[in-house]
Amino acid sequence: MKHALKRLGVLGPGQYRLLVEELRKAQTRSAKLTEALEAARVELRGLKGKADEAQKALRESRDESARHARRAEKLAADAERVRANLERKHDHDHQKLVQVDERRSATVENMKQRLIAAEQDLIIARESLMAVEVKLDILEGAANVLDVRTRMASRRSVATGTGASV
């Protein structure tokens, strides 16, 4: 009969207690799993929030990075423009200095030539002055000689009474 009852699905009290115990364990396990699932869902929501915040922070960071990159490019372009302007100004100033230096060199060379010419004129003038002084000394010597002769002749004529003048 046990077989017939088993076939009909009738259980004995021992089996019933085992099945009830298994049911109770399964229900306890199901409750624990439900609690774990709910805790996992809460944790998942928290992680989703954190992930959303992280994505938002990442987007903001990328936007900030892109903004900094654009600013860096602008600053680099500005720096290049300033460098080019300074280089042009340097070249222009250098050309001006070269021109001023060339003019000064030409002026100095001209002054040197004029100084040399003035020194030569001075040498010639000194030589001419010395020649004139020599001639004056000769004329003075001749005048002194003539004066001495004239006085001697005048004394002779006064002494001889002839009164002839020289």
C-alpha positions as CSV (number, residue, x, y, z in Angstrom):
1,M,0.0,0.0,0.0
2,K,2.8,2.3,0.6
3,H,3.5,2.1,-3.1
4,A,0.0,2.9,-4.1
5,L,-0.1,5.9,-1.7
6,K,3.2,7.0,-3.0
7,R,1.8,6.8,-6.5
8,L,-1.2,8.9,-5.6
9,G,1.1,11.4,-4.0
10,V,0.2,10.8,-0.4
11,L,3.0,11.3,2.0
12,G,3.7,9.8,5.3
13,P,4.2,11.9,8.5
14,G,8.1,11.6,8.4
15,Q,8.2,12.6,4.8
16,Y,5.7,15.4,5.5
17,R,7.9,16.7,8.3
18,L,11.0,16.6,6.0
19,L,9.1,18.4,3.3
20,V,7.8,21.0,5.7
21,E,11.3,21.5,7.1
22,E,12.7,21.8,3.6
23,L,9.9,24.3,2.8
24,R,10.7,26.3,5.9
25,K,14.4,26.3,5.0
26,A,13.6,27.3,1.4
27,Q,11.4,30.1,2.6
28,T,14.1,31.3,5.0
29,R,16.6,31.1,2.2
30,S,14.2,32.9,-0.1
31,A,13.7,35.6,2.5
32,K,17.4,36.0,2.9
33,L,17.9,36.0,-0.8
34,T,15.1,38.6,-1.2
35,E,16.8,40.8,1.5
36,A,20.2,40.3,-0.3
37,L,18.5,41.2,-3.6
38,E,17.0,44.3,-2.1
39,A,20.3,45.3,-0.6
40,A,22.0,44.6,-3.9
41,R,19.4,46.8,-5.6
42,V,20.0,49.6,-3.1
43,E,23.7,49.3,-3.6
44,L,23.2,49.2,-7.3
45,R,21.2,52.4,-7.1
46,G,24.0,54.0,-5.0
47,L,26.6,52.8,-7.5
48,K,24.5,54.1,-10.4
49,G,24.3,57.4,-8.7
50,K,28.1,57.4,-8.1
51,A,28.6,56.2,-11.8
52,D,26.4,59.1,-13.0
53,E,28.3,61.5,-10.8
54,A,31.6,60.1,-12.1
55,Q,30.4,60.4,-15.7
56,K,29.3,64.0,-15.0
57,A,32.7,64.8,-13.4
58,L,34.4,63.1,-16.4
59,R,32.3,65.2,-18.9
60,E,33.1,68.4,-16.8
61,S,36.8,67.4,-16.7
62,R,36.8,66.8,-20.5
63,D,35.1,70.1,-21.1
64,E,37.6,71.8,-18.8
65,S,40.4,70.1,-20.5
66,A,39.1,71.2,-23.9
67,R,38.7,74.7,-22.7
68,H,42.3,74.7,-21.3
69,A,43.5,73.3,-24.6
70,R,41.8,76.1,-26.6
71,R,43.2,78.6,-24.2
72,A,46.7,77.1,-24.5
73,E,46.4,77.2,-28.3
74,K,45.3,80.9,-28.1
75,L,48.1,81.7,-25.8
76,A,50.6,79.9,-28.0
77,A,49.3,81.8,-31.1
78,D,49.5,85.1,-29.1
79,A,53.1,84.3,-28.0
80,E,54.0,83.5,-31.6
81,R,52.5,86.7,-32.8
82,V,54.4,88.7,-30.1
83,R,57.6,86.8,-30.9
84,A,57.2,87.7,-34.6
85,N,56.5,91.3,-33.8
86,L,59.5,91.5,-31.6
87,E,61.6,89.9,-34.2
88,R,60.4,92.4,-36.9
89,K,61.1,95.2,-34.4
90,H,64.5,93.8,-33.6
91,D,65.4,93.6,-37.4
92,H,64.1,97.1,-38.0
93,D,66.0,98.5,-35.1
94,H,69.1,96.6,-36.2
95,Q,68.8,98.0,-39.7
96,K,68.5,101.5,-38.2
97,L,71.6,101.0,-36.0
98,V,73.5,99.7,-39.0
99,Q,72.5,102.8,-41.0
100,V,73.4,105.1,-38.1
101,D,76.7,103.3,-37.7
102,E,77.5,103.6,-41.4
103,R,76.7,107.4,-41.3
104,R,78.9,107.8,-38.3
105,S,81.7,105.9,-39.9
106,A,81.4,108.0,-43.0
107,T,81.4,111.2,-40.8
108,V,84.4,110.0,-38.9
109,E,86.2,109.1,-42.1
110,N,85.4,112.5,-43.5
111,M,86.6,114.2,-40.4
112,K,89.8,112.2,-40.5
113,Q,90.4,113.3,-44.1
114,R,89.7,116.9,-43.1
115,L,92.0,116.7,-40.2
116,I,94.8,115.3,-42.4
117,A,94.2,118.1,-44.9
118,A,94.2,120.7,-42.0
119,E,97.4,119.2,-40.6
120,Q,99.0,119.4,-44.1
121,D,97.8,123.0,-44.5
122,L,99.2,123.8,-41.0
123,I,102.6,122.3,-42.0
124,I,102.6,124.3,-45.2
125,A,101.6,127.5,-43.3
126,R,104.3,127.0,-40.7
127,E,106.9,126.4,-43.5
128,S,105.7,129.6,-45.2
129,L,105.8,131.5,-41.9
130,M,109.4,130.3,-41.3
131,A,110.3,131.3,-44.8
132,V,108.8,134.8,-44.3
133,E,110.6,135.1,-40.9
134,V,113.9,134.1,-42.6
135,K,113.3,136.8,-45.2
136,L,112.4,139.3,-42.5
137,D,115.5,138.4,-40.7
138,I,117.5,138.9,-43.9
139,L,115.8,142.2,-44.5
140,E,116.3,143.3,-40.9
141,G,120.0,142.3,-41.2
142,A,120.2,144.2,-44.5
143,A,118.5,147.2,-43.0
144,N,120.9,147.1,-40.0
145,V,123.8,147.0,-42.4
146,L,122.4,149.8,-44.5
147,D,121.7,151.8,-41.3
148,V,125.3,151.3,-40.0
149,R,126.7,152.3,-43.4
150,T,124.4,155.3,-43.6
151,R,125.5,156.5,-40.2
152,M,129.1,156.0,-41.0
153,A,128.7,157.8,-44.2
154,S,126.8,160.6,-42.5
155,R,129.5,160.9,-39.8
156,R,132.2,161.0,-42.5
157,S,130.4,163.7,-44.3
158,V,129.8,165.7,-41.2
159,A,133.4,165.2,-40.3
160,T,134.5,166.1,-43.8
161,G,131.8,168.7,-44.3
162,T,130.7,167.6,-47.6
163,G,127.1,167.0,-46.5
164,A,126.5,164.4,-49.1
165,S,123.9,162.0,-48.4
166,V,123.9,158.5,-49.2
